[in-house]
Amino acid sequence: MRLDWLEDILAVLDTGSLARAAEARNLTQSAFTRRIRSIENGVGAPLFDRSRKPVQLLPNIRAYEDDMRRMVRDLRHLRDGLRQSATGTGHEVALACQHAITTTVSPRLVQILSDEHTVRIRSGNREDCLSQLVTGDVDIAVIYDSPHGPPRADSRAFVELSIGTEPLIAVCAPGLAETQPGQPAPIIAYPADVFLGQVLDRGILSRLPAGTSVVRKVETALTLAACQYALDGLGITWLPQSVAEQPLAQGHLAHADLKTPDLMLDVRMIRLADPIRPAALECWDTLQNALHAPE
């Protein structure tokens, strides 16, 4: 039995449906459904009751839940042990950080961990970070979260901690700080298919005061690029405060007068609930203690 097969089956069990399991495994529903059929073909027997909506594991298959979880734990430990023996990375920990977090939050995390561990930082968009966590490519993901962002599947497979919050603020070059009455404000936006794009559209642009209009001049998925475009005077953009802090202090950026609603981003650490490498769990506990994160 393959590790990824067991992880797929348990994803359905943990989330309650094929659709939510596909989200948790960072696949489209059609691709995940094909994988489930491949698993059943490989096993040589049906595993799911398709007469029920949502599709559920057959009761006799569900009875093997403890065995499957134990096998996943053992196979992951074996894989990680072989990798560590081959590379000598027993004291290595890998973190996937959202792009902005890589430059603002991760230096503090590295400082906390680097005395005892070698730290590898991978930068990506939010979904990339979560995908790398699910596939075991990293030990911990550090991402922004917001009720205005895309939903994430609730699952017993993960442990999460909030390690801070910061506001998403509207900034621009000083010459654009005051909006002209009756004129649409030029903005630097994020694509609708990325986390900050959905936060911006749902949490801010949809709640602008009556009579306020905007025109999109640029779209980028990278906050650092949005910051540079704002410095170049292309329009108003929304940045995590930690990204905008230095150019604001230097006078290169100013707070935009759009009267947009306040919006806080939650900074979250996420790891797999079980199993997790001892070195990774040690790093998690070290970060939790150092950052005073609540359980």
PyMOL commands that set and color helices and strands:
alter all, ss='L'
color gray80, all
select helices_A, chain A and resi 3-15+18-24+29-43+59-62+65-87+99-104+106-113+126-134+174-176+195-207+223-231+241-249+278-291
alter helices_A, ss='H'
color red, helices_A
select strands_A, chain A and resi 48-49+56-57+92-98+118-124+140-145+158-172+185-189+214-219+236-240+254-255+264-272
alter strands_A, ss='S'
color yellow, strands_A
deselect
rebuild
show_as cartoon
